[in-house]
């Protein structure tokens, strides 16, 4: 009889834990998806503004210097 009670208790505990964890994981995944989509919506206008700024700059590349710098040492 004690084995039967232990079996039913274990089964109930595992079932409750799995339902609880499934609910928590489902909620976390929904929040993660909402956060990602919110970030994408917020960054689209910023990317458009940056693209407009970059296109309005002169054609010279800022990363390449016009004259090579020499280091004396």
C-alpha positions in Angstrom: 0.0 0.0 0.0 2.9 2.4 0.8 4.4 1.7 -2.7 1.1 2.5 -4.3 0.8 5.8 -2.4 4.4 6.7 -3.3 3.8 5.9 -6.9 0.6 8.0 -7.0 2.3 10.9 -5.1 5.3 10.7 -7.5 3.0 10.7 -10.5 1.0 13.7 -9.2 4.2 15.6 -8.4 5.7 15.0 -11.8 2.5 15.9 -13.5 2.1 19.1 -11.5 5.7 20.1 -12.1 5.5 19.5 -15.9 2.3 21.6 -16.2 3.8 24.3 -14.1 7.1 24.4 -16.0 5.3 24.2 -19.4 3.2 27.3 -18.3 6.3 29.2 -17.2 8.2 28.4 -20.3 5.3 29.3 -22.5 5.0 32.7 -20.8 8.8 33.3 -21.0 8.8 32.5 -24.7 5.9 34.8 -25.4 7.7 37.6 -23.5 10.9 36.9 -25.4 9.1 37.1 -28.7 7.4 40.4 -27.7 10.8 41.9 -26.7 12.4 40.9 -29.9 9.6 42.3 -32.1 9.5 45.5 -30.0 13.3 46.0 -30.5 12.9 45.5 -34.2 10.1 48.0 -34.4 12.2 50.5 -32.4 15.4 50.0 -34.4 13.8 50.3 -37.9 13.4 54.1 -37.7 16.9 54.5 -36.3 18.4 52.5 -39.1 16.5 54.6 -41.6 17.7 57.8 -40.1 21.3 56.5 -40.0 21.0 55.4 -43.6 19.8 58.9 -44.6 22.7 60.5 -42.7 25.2 58.2 -44.3 23.8 58.9 -47.7 24.0 62.6 -47.2 27.8 62.5 -46.3 30.4 63.1 -49.0 31.6 60.0 -50.9 35.1 60.0 -49.1 35.4 57.1 -46.7 36.1 58.2 -43.1 38.1 55.0 -42.4 40.8 55.7 -45.0 43.2 58.5 -44.2 44.1 60.9 -47.0 47.8 61.0 -46.1 49.7 58.1 -44.5 50.9 58.8 -41.0 54.4 57.8 -40.2 55.5 57.0 -36.6 59.0 57.9 -35.7 60.6 55.8 -33.1 
